[in-house]
């Protein structure tokens, strides 16, 4: 026993001596982790001493210090979701800190770096614009059953509302500018409608499955293509082909029977340089508002081929086939309060033969196909080219009644309306139509169709000249052919629909599937070019961009003109637009930077300003709008705090309005009043903060205060007839009134706390104020409106909760469970309204935002 005790004491003594010696012979490794392509810091990357469990994560500045590393040769492993892991060999000296320097992580996806270049992704502390970036992990865990744009609602200057609440019907504004003035790019491809600049998010409901990164560039943005990015640019970068083999299954559920299933597969990079990623999904549910049931089938494909170090080709296809009921018409607050369904009330649906039938719905599919070629010509020259095509088909449903018959769809029973408890009684309408017999249907369902084909080519050459200067230039070509017509979808029990709108068939007895009311095509051709010079020296980066485009419009009208009439098809009308922008960023120290930018644009008018009165009547006075913008900003970066402050000033001059007014001669077609000279000013300040006070706590905050107003009245605007004789005047009284449709003050505060490894809780508080109802400036034609603001909606704040837990199922199989509760306290909120005749709450029409909703998702990765 004594020998055993002596041996034990000796062993323990040796162990202590060894530990002390080892402790005395350790050092540390420090460094910083950045994105290989964008130079952005990678926050939260795992840094591990290979062969041990010793590790740390990078801070808000991408920096790390790994303590207790034994002296001598060592290897550290750096990993982060979406990036290829990297090993770095170091030699550690006792009691000293070894600097591993800047460690650059490359994306694990083939072609992603190149796509980021084409899409003009801004680089922190280099690109002199205001930037906000959302990564794939946040989209997967926090978006849940919300609309895709809502992932951006805690971004300064961004305002998102669900509109009527239908699937994909959300609206987004940046700095008070609606989507017609916000550029949206998917992998560098512009997707704003070529006829009117609008972005219809219902066309892109599959983006949540495909998006890898979303970057919002407020103001001028970093995009080189000539897109209408007056308010800002939204860059959506899809998940490129993964270099590692694997896949995932996602199952989601939520309020109102929300169900989502997604399957994703990655082949990994083969020995021959091929990589394929595929994602398929289905989403369906009943919708929060009554009568807004929806279903969608989403798909995404990415195929990459690396030929050699010089050439790489990627092919992507994404889209969704969806159909959903809509709440198209706003209601007064009193109507909503009086209805037993409350804020879920929807006047645009009912029952037919016991089944839900929509008076307003949307059905659309718009796949986007792109083929990218990346050519590294030499170490100083790169050429990136993308050819793309998109084929849209579908439209929006609605109702039509024959002139002179009761409006059976109205809410007024005294005038013939057939509604019960707020829903349309389609069975009663069918009885009315059947009783009319050979007179045909008095009321029908129809769909306003927009079928189109869209082809484009975008090619960019990047040339490095010396060590400081890079020159970038390119072309942007687009061709669009849109078919617009009304399709009769349901006779509602009648024998036919009497339609006299087609001069080539004035006595038509239309049947289901026939074209009625209007039938015309638009052709749009866009030819653009751009050139940019970027100069970088030490801490200073400057750039200057010039861009120009020619837009050509043609219209073909099959209903208002005889087939023999040469005026049925117009020639092309050309409109030139151009712009110039420049900026500079200066990194004062490792912690501080300042930037400034300035730009001027002249934007070609949209198609509705060129062809008036829904005919081939050409508005020869359609003129470009002029926009001037400048911005200054300051940034701070440290291991604990990231902060940005920027001030912007955007002046919109000669905003173009065209108004139809009655002709002075009875029976003649309407006349067009070209209203030019309207000016608006959008200015404000934006602040955003991110702090990591401890390794398991992250805080976020933002404040955006805007002041967006119309600047002047117009009086006695002349209206001319075809002989250029003045026949009347038009007035506009909007000076000093606030721009409606977007909250001018927004704020957010968020926290994310990791309770233990791989489990976190988070909350977000968002606040909205100074939100004025939307109004058409053309409606303010009476002096009583002078200086009178539209109705200001009540201020409100919302709280959202999020939780996420990552766990290991077995070797190579991992799981992520995420849950969300939105509007935790079930706060009444009005985010969207149209101004009433008295500019008050009683006369205005509103959409209420959703009450408390929730979602739960499980992702299994293998």
C-alpha positions in Angstrom: 0.0 0.0 0.0 2.8 2.4 0.9 4.4 1.8 -2.6 1.1 2.4 -4.2 0.7 5.8 -2.4 4.3 6.8 -3.2 3.7 6.0 -6.9 0.4 7.9 -6.9 2.0 11.0 -5.3 4.9 10.8 -7.7 2.5 10.6 -10.7 0.4 13.5 -9.5 3.6 15.5 -8.9 4.9 14.8 -12.4 1.5 15.7 -13.9 1.5 19.1 -12.0 5.0 19.8 -13.1 4.1 18.9 -16.7 1.1 21.1 -16.6 3.1 24.1 -15.2 5.7 23.6 -17.8 3.1 23.3 -20.5 1.3 26.4 -19.2 4.5 28.3 -19.3 5.2 27.2 -22.8 2.0 28.5 -24.5 1.3 31.5 -26.6 -1.6 32.9 -28.6 -2.7 33.3 -32.2 -4.5 36.4 -33.4 -5.8 37.4 -36.8 -8.9 38.6 -38.8 -11.2 36.7 -41.1 -12.7 38.3 -44.2 -14.8 37.4 -47.2 -12.4 36.5 -50.1 -14.4 38.5 -52.7 -16.1 41.4 -50.9 -13.5 42.0 -48.1 -16.4 42.1 -45.6 -15.5 40.9 -42.2 -16.9 37.5 -41.3 -18.5 37.8 -37.9 -19.0 34.6 -35.8 -16.6 32.4 -37.7 -15.3 29.4 -35.7 -11.5 29.4 -35.1 -10.3 26.0 -33.7 -6.9 24.6 -32.7 -6.8 21.5 -34.8 -6.9 18.2 -32.8 -8.4 19.9 -29.7 -11.6 21.5 -28.5 -9.9 24.8 -27.9 -11.6 27.5 -30.0 -13.1 31.0 -30.2 -15.3 32.9 -32.6 -14.6 36.1 -34.5 -15.9 39.4 -33.2 -17.8 42.2 -34.9 -14.6 43.3 -36.7 -13.9 39.7 -37.8 -10.9 39.5 -35.4 -10.0 36.7 -33.0 -7.4 35.8 -30.4 -6.9 32.1 -29.6 -5.2 31.7 -26.2 -3.4 28.7 -24.7 -1.8 27.4 -27.8 1.2 25.2 -27.1 4.5 26.5 -28.2 5.8 25.1 -31.5 4.1 24.3 -34.8 0.3 24.4 -34.8 -2.6 24.4 -37.2 -5.8 26.4 -36.7 -9.0 25.6 -38.6 -11.4 28.5 -39.6 -14.9 27.6 -40.7 -18.2 29.4 -41.3 -21.6 28.5 -42.9 -21.5 29.1 -46.6 -17.7 29.2 -46.8 -15.0 26.5 -47.5 -13.1 25.7 -44.3 -9.5 26.8 -44.3 -6.4 25.5 -42.3 -3.6 27.9 -41.4 -0.2 26.7 -40.1 1.5 28.8 -37.5 4.6 28.6 -35.3 3.8 29.6 -31.7 6.4 31.2 -29.4 5.9 30.9 -25.6 4.4 34.0 -24.0 3.9 35.7 -27.3 1.1 36.5 -29.7 1.5 35.2 -33.2 -0.2 37.3 -35.9 -1.8 35.0 -38.5 -2.8 38.1 -40.5 -5.8 38.4 -42.7 -7.4 35.0 -43.4 -9.6 35.0 -46.5 -12.5 32.6 -46.7 -13.8 31.6 -50.1 -17.4 30.7 -50.8 -18.2 27.0 -50.9 -20.4 27.7 -53.9 -19.1 27.5 -57.4 -19.5 30.8 -59.3 -20.7 32.8 -56.3 -17.7 35.2 -56.3 -18.2 35.9 -60.0 -21.9 36.5 -59.6 -21.2 38.9 -56.8 -19.1 41.0 -59.1 -21.7 41.1 -61.9 -24.4 42.0 -59.3 -22.3 45.0 -58.1 -22.1 43.9 -54.5 -20.8 46.8 -52.3 -17.8 46.3 -50.1 -17.8 47.6 -46.5 -15.3 50.5 -45.9 -14.6 50.7 -49.6 -17.8 51.3 -51.6 -19.0 54.8 -50.7 -22.7 54.0 -50.4 -25.0 53.0 -47.5 -25.1 49.2 -47.2 -27.0 46.6 -45.3 -26.6 42.8 -45.9 -28.8 39.9 -44.8 -27.2 36.4 -45.0 -28.9 33.0 -45.8 -29.0 31.9 -42.1 -31.1 34.9 -41.1 -33.4 34.3 -44.1 -33.8 30.6 -43.2 -34.5 31.1 -39.5 -36.2 34.4 -39.2 -38.3 34.8 -42.3 -40.7 32.0 -41.5 -44.1 32.5 -43.2 -43.6 36.2 -43.8 -43.2 37.7 -47.2 -39.7 37.8 -48.7 -39.2 41.6 -48.6 -40.1 41.6 -44.8 -36.6 40.2 -44.0 -35.4 43.7 -44.8 -37.8 45.7 -42.5 -35.2 46.4 -39.8 -33.0 48.1 -42.5 -32.8 51.9 -42.3 -34.9 53.7 -44.8 -36.8 50.5 -45.8 -40.5 50.2 -45.3 -42.4 47.0 -46.0 -46.1 46.5 -45.8 -48.3 43.4 -46.7 -50.8 45.5 -48.7 -54.0 43.4 -48.8 -52.2 40.5 -47.3 -52.3 38.1 -50.2 -49.4 35.7 -50.9 -46.7 37.8 -52.6 -48.6 41.1 -52.6 -46.2 42.9 -50.3 -44.9 46.3 -51.2 -41.5 47.8 -50.4 -40.2 51.4 -50.5 -36.8 52.8 -49.8 -36.4 56.4 -48.6 -40.0 57.0 -49.6 -39.6 55.8 -53.2 -41.9 53.0 -54.4 -40.7 50.0 -56.4 -40.8 51.9 -59.7 -37.8 53.9 -58.3 -36.1 51.0 -56.5 -33.8 48.8 -58.6 -34.1 45.0 -58.0 -31.4 42.7 -59.2 -31.3 38.9 -59.1 -27.7 37.7 -59.7 -27.0 41.0 -61.4 -30.1 40.7 -63.7 -32.6 43.6 -63.4 -36.2 42.4 -62.9 -38.1 45.7 -62.6 -41.0 45.6 -65.1 -39.8 47.1 -68.4 -43.1 48.8 -69.0 -43.7 50.6 -65.7 -40.7 49.8 -63.4 -42.8 47.9 -60.8 -41.6 44.8 -59.0 -44.3 42.2 -58.4 -43.1 40.1 -55.5 -45.7 37.4 -56.3 -43.7 36.6 -59.4 -40.7 35.8 -57.1 -42.2 33.9 -54.2 -39.6 31.2 -54.5 -36.7 33.7 -53.7 -36.7 32.7 -50.1 -35.5 29.2 -51.1 -32.9 30.4 -53.5 -31.5 33.5 -51.8 -28.0 33.2 -50.3 -27.4 36.9 -49.7 -29.6 40.0 -49.9 -27.8 43.4 -50.0 -29.7 46.7 -49.8 -27.8 49.7 -51.2 -29.6 52.8 -50.2 -29.5 55.9 -52.5 -27.3 55.8 -55.6 -26.1 52.3 -55.0 -23.1 50.5 -56.5 -24.8 49.1 -59.6 -23.3 49.9 -62.9 -26.4 49.1 -65.1 -28.8 51.9 -65.9 -31.7 50.9 -63.6 -34.2 53.2 -61.9 -32.4 53.1 -58.5 -33.4 56.5 -57.2 -34.3 55.3 -53.8 -31.9 52.3 -53.6 -31.0 48.9 -55.0 -31.9 45.5 -53.7 -29.3 42.8 -54.8 -30.5 39.2 -54.4 -27.6 36.7 -54.8 -28.9 33.2 -55.1 -27.2 30.1 -53.7 -24.8 29.0 -56.4 -23.8 25.3 -56.9 -22.3 24.0 -53.7 -18.7 22.6 -53.9 -19.6 20.1 -51.2 -21.9 17.2 -51.6 -25.1 17.1 -49.5 -28.6 18.3 -49.2 -31.4 19.2 -46.9 -35.1 18.7 -46.2 -37.2 21.5 -44.7 -40.6 21.2 -43.1 -42.5 24.3 -42.0 -45.9 25.1 -40.5 -47.6 28.2 -39.2 -50.9 30.0 -38.5 -53.9 29.6 -40.8 -52.8 26.1 -42.1 -49.5 27.4 -43.5 -47.5 24.4 -44.8 -44.1 24.5 -46.5 -41.9 21.6 -47.7 -38.5 22.0 -49.5 -36.0 19.5 -50.7 -32.5 20.6 -51.7 -29.7 18.5 -53.2 -26.0 19.3 -54.1 -23.9 16.9 -56.1 -20.6 18.7 -55.0 -17.8 19.4 -57.4 -16.9 16.4 -59.6 -13.5 15.5 -60.9 -14.5 16.9 -64.3 -15.4 20.3 -62.8 -19.2 20.0 -62.7 -21.4 20.9 -59.7 -25.2 20.8 -59.5 -27.6 22.2 -56.9 -31.4 21.7 -57.0 -34.2 22.9 -54.8 -37.9 22.1 -55.0 -40.6 23.4 -52.7 -44.3 23.7 -52.1 -46.1 26.3 -50.0 -49.8 26.5 -49.2 -52.2 27.9 -46.7 -55.5 29.6 -46.0 -54.0 33.1 -45.6 -54.5 35.5 -42.6 -57.2 37.6 -44.3 -60.4 35.9 -45.3 -60.4 34.5 -48.9 -56.7 34.7 -49.4 -55.9 31.0 -49.7 -52.7 30.3 -51.7 -50.5 27.6 -53.1 -47.1 27.8 -54.8 -44.6 25.4 -56.3 -41.1 26.8 -56.3 -38.0 25.5 -58.0 -34.3 26.5 -58.3 -31.5 25.0 -60.3 -27.8 26.0 -60.4 -25.3 24.1 -62.6 -21.7 25.1 -62.8 -18.8 23.9 -64.9 -15.1 24.9 -64.2 -13.2 24.3 -67.4 -9.9 25.6 -66.1 -8.5 28.6 -64.3 -9.7 30.9 -67.1 -13.2 29.8 -68.0 -16.3 29.0 -66.0 -19.9 28.7 -66.9 -22.9 28.7 -64.6 -26.6 28.1 -65.5 -29.4 29.0 -63.2 -33.2 28.7 -63.3 -35.6 29.9 -60.7 -39.3 30.5 -60.5 -42.6 29.6 -58.9 -46.0 28.8 -60.1 -48.5 30.3 -57.7 -52.1 31.3 -57.3 -53.6 33.2 -54.4 -56.8 35.0 -53.4 -56.4 38.8 -52.9 -57.9 41.5 -50.8 -57.7 44.1 -53.5 -60.0 46.7 -52.0 -59.4 48.7 -48.8 -62.2 49.4 -46.4 -63.0 52.2 -44.0 -62.0 51.7 -40.3 -65.6 51.8 -39.4 -66.6 49.1 -41.9 -63.8 46.8 -40.4 -64.8 47.5 -36.8 -68.5 46.8 -37.6 -67.7 43.5 -39.3 -67.5 40.4 -37.1 -64.4 39.3 -38.9 -62.6 42.4 -37.8 -59.2 43.0 -39.4 -59.5 39.8 -41.3 -62.4 41.2 -43.3 -62.1 40.9 -47.0 -64.8 42.1 -49.4 -63.4 40.4 -52.5 -64.5 36.7 -52.2 -67.4 34.5 -51.6 -68.9 31.1 -52.2 -70.1 29.4 -55.4 -71.7 25.9 -55.1 -70.3 25.7 -51.6 -66.7 26.4 -52.7 -64.5 29.4 -52.0 -64.5 31.7 -55.1 -62.4 34.8 -55.6 -63.6 38.0 -57.0 -60.0 39.2 -56.9 -57.0 36.8 -57.3 -53.6 36.5 -58.8 -52.1 33.6 -60.8 -48.6 33.8 -62.3 -45.5 32.0 -63.2 -42.3 33.7 -64.4 -39.2 31.5 -64.6 -35.9 33.2 -65.0 -33.1 31.4 -66.9 -29.6 32.8 -67.0 -26.3 31.6 -68.5 -23.1 33.2 -67.1 -19.7 32.9 -68.6 -16.6 34.1 -66.6 -13.4 34.6 -68.5 -10.1 35.4 -66.8 -8.3 36.8 -69.8 -5.1 37.5 -67.8 -4.2 38.5 -64.3 -5.4 42.0 -65.0 -8.4 41.5 -67.2 -11.7 39.7 -66.6 -14.9 39.5 -68.8 -18.2 38.5 -67.3 -21.2 37.9 -69.5 -24.8 36.8 -68.7 -27.5 36.0 -71.2 -30.9 35.6 -69.7 -34.6 34.9 -70.6 -37.8 35.2 -68.7 -41.3 34.0 -69.8 -44.2 35.4 -67.8 -47.8 34.2 -68.1 -50.8 34.8 -65.9 -52.7 37.8 -64.5 -55.0 39.1 -61.9 -58.7 38.2 -61.6 -61.5 40.6 -61.2 -65.2 41.2 -61.8 -67.1 43.0 -64.6 -70.8 44.0 -64.9 -72.7 45.0 -68.0 -73.4 48.7 -68.3 -76.9 49.5 -67.2 -77.4 46.5 -64.9 -77.2 46.4 -61.1 -73.8 46.1 -59.6 -74.4 42.8 -57.9 -70.8 42.8 -56.5 -71.4 46.0 -54.4 -72.0 46.2 -50.7 -75.2 48.2 -51.2 -78.2 45.8 -51.3 -80.5 48.6 -52.3 -78.6 49.1 -55.6 -78.6 45.3 -56.3 -75.5 44.2 -54.4 -75.5 40.6 -53.4 -73.4 40.2 -50.3 -74.1 38.2 -47.2 -72.0 38.8 -44.1 -69.4 40.6 -46.2 -68.9 37.7 -48.7 -70.2 37.7 -52.2 -73.2 35.4 -52.9 -72.1 33.9 -56.2 -75.0 31.5 -56.2 -77.4 34.4 -56.2 -75.5 36.1 -59.1 -75.7 32.9 -61.1 -79.5 32.9 -60.6 -79.6 36.4 -62.0 -77.5 35.5 -65.0 -79.5 32.3 -65.7 -82.8 34.3 -65.5 -81.5 36.7 -68.2 -81.4 33.8 -70.7 -80.4 35.0 -74.2 -79.6 38.5 -72.9 -76.4 37.1 -71.6 -74.6 37.4 -68.3 -75.0 40.7 -66.4 -71.9 39.9 -64.3 -68.8 37.8 -65.0 -65.4 36.9 -63.6 -62.4 37.9 -65.8 -58.7 38.0 -65.6 -56.4 40.9 -66.7 -53.6 39.0 -68.4 -50.0 40.0 -68.9 -48.1 37.4 -70.9 -44.6 38.4 -72.0 -41.2 37.3 -73.2 -38.1 39.0 -72.0 -34.5 38.5 -73.3 -31.4 40.2 -72.1 -27.6 40.4 -72.4 -25.3 42.0 -69.8 -21.6 42.0 -70.4 -18.9 43.6 -68.2 -15.1 44.0 -68.9 -12.9 44.7 -65.9 -9.4 45.9 -66.5 -6.8 46.6 -63.8 -4.5 49.4 -64.9 -1.4 49.4 -62.7 -1.8 48.8 -59.0 -4.3 51.6 -58.2 -6.7 52.0 -61.1 -9.4 49.7 -62.5 -11.6 50.5 -65.5 -14.9 48.7 -65.9 -17.2 49.0 -68.9 -20.1 47.1 -70.3 -23.4 46.8 -72.3 -26.9 46.2 -71.1 -29.4 45.0 -73.8 -33.0 44.0 -73.2 -35.9 43.1 -75.4 -39.5 42.8 -74.1 -42.7 41.8 -75.8 -45.8 42.0 -73.6 -49.3 40.8 -74.5 -52.1 42.5 -72.6 -55.7 41.4 -72.7 -58.7 40.5 -70.6 -59.8 36.9 -70.5 -63.3 35.8 -69.7 -62.9 33.2 -67.0 -66.4 32.5 -65.7 -69.8 33.4 -67.1 -71.4 32.7 -63.7 -74.3 30.7 -65.1 -75.0 33.0 -68.1 -75.0 31.9 -71.8 -72.5 34.5 -73.0 -71.1 38.0 -72.4 -72.1 40.8 -74.8 -68.8 42.6 -75.7 -68.7 45.5 -78.1 -65.1 46.7 -77.4 -63.5 45.0 -80.4 -64.1 47.1 -83.5 -63.2 44.0 -85.6 -66.0 42.0 -84.0 -68.4 44.6 -82.4 -71.3 42.2 -81.7 -69.2 39.5 -80.0 -71.0 37.0 -77.8 -68.0 36.1 -75.7 -67.6 32.7 -74.1 -65.2 31.5 -71.4 -61.6 31.8 -72.6 -62.3 34.6 -75.1 -60.6 37.9 -75.1 -62.8 40.9 -74.1 -62.6 44.6 -73.1 -59.0 45.2 -74.5 -56.3 43.4 -76.4 -53.0 45.1 -77.1 -49.2 44.4 -77.2 -46.3 46.5 -76.1 -42.7 46.2 -77.3 -39.9 47.6 -75.3 -36.2 47.6 -76.4 -33.5 48.8 -74.1 -29.9 49.6 -75.2 -27.6 50.6 -72.4 -23.9 51.1 -71.8 -21.8 52.0 -68.8 -18.2 52.8 -67.8 -16.6 53.1 -64.4 -13.2 54.1 -63.2 -12.2 53.2 -59.6 -9.0 54.5 -58.1 -7.6 53.1 -54.8 -4.6 54.3 -53.0 -3.7 53.6 -49.4 -6.9 54.4 -47.4 -8.7 56.2 -50.2 -11.1 54.7 -52.8 -12.8 56.8 -55.4 -15.1 56.0 -58.3 -16.8 57.7 -61.2 -19.6 56.0 -63.3 -21.3 57.2 -66.5 -24.3 55.4 -67.9 -26.7 55.9 -70.8 -29.6 54.1 -72.3 -32.0 54.4 -75.2 -35.5 53.1 -74.6 -37.8 52.3 -77.6 -41.5 51.8 -77.3 -44.0 50.3 -79.8 -47.7 49.6 -79.3 -50.1 47.3 -81.2 -53.9 47.6 -80.5 -56.1 44.8 -81.9 -59.4 46.1 -80.5 -59.5 49.9 -81.0 -58.3 49.8 -84.6 -59.4 47.7 -87.6 -57.1 45.1 -88.9 -56.9 47.0 -92.1 -55.9 50.3 -90.3 -52.2 51.1 -90.5 -52.5 52.9 -87.2 -53.1 49.6 -85.5 -49.4 49.4 -85.0 -47.2 52.3 -84.1 -43.6 52.9 -85.1 -40.9 52.8 -82.4 -40.6 56.0 -80.3 -37.2 56.5 -78.7 -36.3 58.1 -75.4 -32.8 58.7 -74.1 -31.8 58.6 -70.4 -28.4 59.0 -68.8 -26.7 59.4 -65.5 -23.5 60.1 -63.8 -22.4 59.3 -60.2 -19.2 59.4 -58.2 -18.0 59.0 -54.7 -15.1 58.5 -52.3 -14.5 56.5 -49.2 -11.6 57.3 -46.8 -10.5 55.0 -44.0 -9.3 57.5 -41.5 -8.0 54.8 -39.2 -8.7 51.1 -38.7 -11.8 52.1 -36.8 -13.1 55.2 -38.6 -14.2 55.9 -42.2 -16.1 58.6 -44.0 -17.7 58.6 -47.4 -19.6 60.8 -49.8 -21.4 60.4 -53.1 -23.2 62.5 -55.7 -25.2 61.7 -58.8 -27.5 63.1 -61.5 -30.0 61.1 -63.6 -32.4 61.7 -66.4 -34.8 58.9 -66.6 -36.9 58.0 -69.7 -40.7 58.0 -69.2 -42.5 54.8 -68.8 -44.8 53.3 -71.4 -48.1 54.7 -69.9 -46.7 58.2 -70.3 -46.0 57.6 -73.9 -49.2 56.1 -75.1 -52.3 57.7 -73.6 -56.1 57.0 -73.3 -55.4 53.2 -73.6 -54.9 53.8 -77.3 -52.1 54.4 -79.8 -52.3 58.1 -79.0 -48.7 59.2 -78.7 -47.8 61.7 -76.1 -45.1 63.6 -78.0 -44.4 65.8 -74.9 -43.4 62.9 -72.7 -40.2 64.0 -71.1 -37.5 62.6 -68.9 -37.5 63.2 -65.1 -34.4 64.6 -63.5 -33.0 63.4 -60.2 -30.1 64.9 -58.2 -28.8 63.1 -55.1 -25.9 63.4 -52.7 -25.0 61.7 -49.4 -22.4 61.8 -46.7 -21.7 59.1 -44.2 -19.5 58.0 -41.3 -18.6 54.5 -40.1 -17.0 53.1 -37.0 -15.7 49.5 -36.6 -14.2 47.8 -33.5 -14.2 44.4 -31.9 -17.4 45.3 -30.0 -19.2 48.0 -32.0 -20.1 48.6 -35.6 -21.9 51.9 -36.3 -23.0 53.9 -39.4 -24.5 57.4 -39.8 -25.4 58.9 -43.1 -27.3 61.9 -44.3 -29.0 62.0 -47.8 -30.6 64.7 -50.0 -32.5 63.6 -53.1 -34.2 66.2 -55.3 -36.6 65.0 -58.0 -37.3 67.6 -60.6 -39.8 67.7 -63.5 -41.7 64.6 -62.2 -44.0 63.7 -65.0 -47.7 63.3 -64.7 -50.2 62.8 -67.5 -53.9 63.2 -66.8 -56.9 62.5 -69.1 -59.4 65.3 -69.1 -62.8 65.4 -70.9 -62.8 67.0 -74.3 -64.5 70.3 -74.8 -66.4 68.8 -77.7 -69.0 66.2 -76.6 -68.4 62.8 -78.1 -64.7 63.4 -78.8 -62.1 61.2 -77.0 -60.4 62.5 -73.8 -57.5 64.9 -74.0 -54.1 64.5 -72.3 -52.8 67.1 -69.9 -49.0 66.8 -69.7 -48.1 68.1 -66.2 -44.4 68.8 -65.9 -42.5 70.9 -63.4 -43.6 69.0 -60.3 -40.7 68.8 -57.8 -40.2 66.6 -54.7 -37.5 66.5 -52.0 -36.5 63.4 -50.1 -34.0 64.0 -47.3 -33.1 62.4 -44.0 -30.7 60.8 -41.7 -30.1 57.1 -41.0 -28.2 55.4 -38.1 -27.6 51.7 -37.6 -25.6 50.0 -34.8 -24.4 46.5 -34.1 -22.7 45.6 -30.8 -21.3 42.3 -29.4 -20.6 43.1 -25.7 -20.1 39.4 -24.9 -19.4 36.4 -27.0 -23.0 35.2 -26.7 -24.9 38.5 -27.0 -25.5 40.5 -30.1 -27.4 43.8 -30.1 -28.8 45.7 -33.2 -30.4 49.0 -33.6 -31.4 51.5 -36.3 -33.1 54.9 -36.6 -34.3 56.4 -39.8 -35.8 59.9 -39.9 -37.0 61.2 -43.2 -38.6 64.4 -44.5 -40.2 63.7 -47.9 -42.4 66.5 -49.4 -43.7 67.9 -52.6 -42.1 71.3 -53.3 -44.4 73.3 -55.4 -48.0 73.9 -56.8 -48.9 74.2 -60.4 -51.6 76.4 -61.7 -53.2 76.9 -65.1 -51.4 74.0 -66.8 -52.8 74.3 -70.4 -54.5 71.4 -72.1 -54.4 71.4 -75.9 -56.5 69.6 -78.5 -55.2 68.0 -81.7 -54.9 71.4 -83.4 -52.8 72.7 -80.5 -55.6 75.0 -79.4 -55.8 75.5 -75.6 -59.2 74.2 -74.4 -58.8 74.2 -70.6 -56.3 74.3 -67.7 -55.4 72.0 -64.9 -54.3 72.9 -61.3 -52.2 71.0 -58.7 -52.1 72.0 -55.1 -49.4 69.9 -53.3 -46.7 72.3 -52.1 -45.2 71.4 -48.7 -47.5 68.3 -48.3 -45.8 65.1 -47.3 -45.3 62.2 -49.7 -47.7 59.4 -48.8 -47.4 55.6 -48.8 -44.4 55.1 -46.5 -43.5 55.7 -42.8 -41.0 58.6 -42.7 -39.7 57.7 -39.3 -38.7 54.1 -38.5 -36.7 52.5 -35.7 -35.7 49.1 -34.7 -34.0 47.4 -31.7 -33.0 43.8 -31.6 -31.1 41.3 -29.4 -29.8 37.8 -30.0 -28.6 35.8 -27.0 -27.0 32.4 -27.2 -28.2 30.6 -24.0 -25.9 27.7 -24.7 -24.0 26.2 -27.6 -26.1 26.2 -30.8 -29.3 27.6 -29.1 -30.3 31.2 -29.3 -33.2 33.5 -28.5 -33.8 36.8 -30.3 -36.3 39.6 -30.4 -36.9 42.5 -32.7 -38.8 45.7 -31.9 -39.8 47.9 -34.9 -41.4 51.3 -34.7 -43.2 53.2 -37.4 -44.3 56.9 -37.3 -45.1 59.8 -39.6 -46.8 57.5 -42.0 -49.0 59.4 -44.4 -51.8 57.8 -46.4 -51.1 57.4 -50.1 -52.7 59.9 -52.4 -52.6 60.7 -56.1 -51.2 64.3 -56.5 -53.4 64.7 -59.6 -56.5 64.4 -57.3 -55.5 67.6 -55.5 -56.8 70.0 -58.1 -58.7 72.3 -55.7 -57.2 75.1 -53.8 -58.8 73.7 -50.6 -56.0 71.1 -50.6 -53.3 73.8 -50.5 -50.9 73.0 -47.7 -53.1 70.2 -46.3 -51.3 66.9 -45.5 -53.0 63.6 -46.2 -54.2 61.6 -43.2 -51.4 60.5 -40.9 -51.8 57.0 -39.7 -51.4 56.2 -36.0 -47.8 55.4 -34.8 -47.2 51.9 -33.5 -44.5 49.4 -32.5 -44.3 45.6 -33.1 -42.3 42.9 -31.3 -41.2 39.7 -33.0 -39.6 36.7 -31.3 -37.2 34.2 -32.8 -35.6 31.0 -31.5 -33.2 28.6 -33.2 -31.5 25.4 -32.1 -28.9 23.4 -34.0 -28.3 19.8 -33.1 -26.5 16.7 -34.4 -28.7 13.7 -35.3 -25.8 11.4 -36.3 -22.5 11.7 -38.1 -23.0 13.8 -41.2 -26.6 14.6 -40.4 -27.5 17.9 -38.6 -30.8 19.6 -37.7 -32.0 23.1 -37.2 -35.2 23.9 -35.4 -36.4 27.5 -35.7 -39.6 29.2 -34.4 -41.0 32.7 -34.8 -43.8 34.7 -33.2 -44.6 37.9 -35.1 -46.5 40.8 -33.5 -46.2 39.1 -30.1 -48.6 41.5 -28.4 -51.2 41.4 -31.1 -51.0 45.1 -31.7 -53.5 46.8 -34.0 -51.5 48.4 -36.8 -52.3 50.2 -40.0 -49.4 50.2 -42.4 -51.2 50.9 -45.6 -54.0 53.5 -46.4 -55.4 55.6 -49.2 -56.3 59.2 -48.4 -60.0 60.1 -48.0 -61.9 63.1 -49.2 -61.5 64.8 -45.8 -57.9 63.5 -45.2 -59.0 61.9 -41.8 -59.5 58.4 -40.4 -63.3 58.4 -41.1 -63.0 59.0 -44.8 -59.7 57.1 -45.6 -59.5 53.5 -46.7 -57.1 51.1 -45.0 -55.5 47.7 -44.9 -54.9 46.6 -41.3 -51.6 44.7 -40.7 -51.7 41.2 -39.4 -52.3 40.4 -35.8 -50.2 37.8 -33.9 -48.9 35.1 -36.2 -46.4 32.3 -35.8 -44.2 29.8 -37.7 -42.2 26.7 -36.9 -39.5 25.1 -39.2 -37.3 22.0 -39.1 -34.3 21.7 -41.4 -32.4 18.4 -41.7 -29.0 18.8 -43.5 -27.0 15.8 -44.7 
